[in-house]
Amino acid sequence: MRRKLFRNISILVVASLAVLTAVQCVWVWRMYNDTVEDFTRRVQSATYKTIYKAFRMNAIPGFRPAEQVRIDLDDFALWFEPNLLELDALQPYCVEVIDRLSDDRVMMRRGEVEHLENPLTFDTDIDDDGMFALRMHITVPYKKFWREMWALILSSLAMLVVMGGVLIYIVHTMFREKTLEQMRRDLTHNITHELKTPIAIAATANEALRNFSADADPERRGRYLSIVDEQLQQLRQMVEHILTVSVEESESHNPEPINVKELLEQVSSSINRNNKRVEYVTICDEELTIVADSFHLRNILITIVDNSVKYSGESVRVVVSALRNTSGVEFTVEDNGNGMSSEHLKHIFEKFYRVPTGDIAGIRGFGLGLYYARRVVERHGGTIEAQSRIGRGTVITIKLPDDGRED
């Protein structure tokens, strides 16, 4: 995936989540406002209805002058509260009669405004001449409205969480795909370098051999033949390494009794020393045996020891020990090589992962060895873990379950 396309998709995902959140918030807020407005309309309707019943029959033109309207707030309450109850809007209230002609002077009051919480206030004319008005103060139950909307709010939050989780999962998957793509490119790059180097060296040595006559210097001929053989051995090991992982991906598993001491000696004879001074030490009881797949167990030990040699200086000491404990057999491969940081240590058993080293000759690879080792150990029902410090070396511990008996 190209970087620009990946960035644009990431921005689109974040923008989509932000828009979705904004839409849900606006929707909830509008629902809340609609609830408040509906409550206001019901209170006003109850107020109008009560005024007509309690006051305005005496204010109709042709019956009495407006100044003679009879106003009794106790009569108003007798009509108003049942109307509120009928409209499901009964709340604490305070009502006042004001004189429009005297700057809204309060002529009479029923209730206390100070005792109301979040009051809604509005005026309604009592008479047709606009001399008097009824001022209503009534509590708006905002908390009740929010409680009634909790189901909607929680469903909105749940939908946002689900959608957010889906979008985050998509972004995470895209990041993972991008990482795998980078790993595949690195694998191709590493394989190219790994294969080109021995092929080029062997081809050069072979070309030099062609230019010799039959009586050429035997010592020089032997040296060139040795170079060709060494490079072919490296090619063989690379191909076997890749094929081993392919075999590992299949479900082949053939446990058999193994003498661990002999196994460690086979590992010693298979080490690629890369012209380094390698001190290989084994600590193991002569009679120690384990039931496991000898092919895969030998290969993972060779892989780990080869890594100890590759990731070291001109000389390295590798100690391979094996001992039986209550749960099985524990293998330990310890070296005094370069070591690695904790940042890389937690990824070394992942497929295609390699500790960055550049293209330094002798320490290129495919990022498959320790992944293969982990899969083999897990197939045996065991565990593998690593400890390392930069400049102090690495310790890899393999624990395989085994009761010490041969099947």
Summary of the structure (lengths in Angstrom):
residues: 407
radius of gyration: 43.5
end to end distance: 51.2
largest distance: 145.5
contacts: 1143
relative contact order: 0.07
helix: 54%
strand: 20%
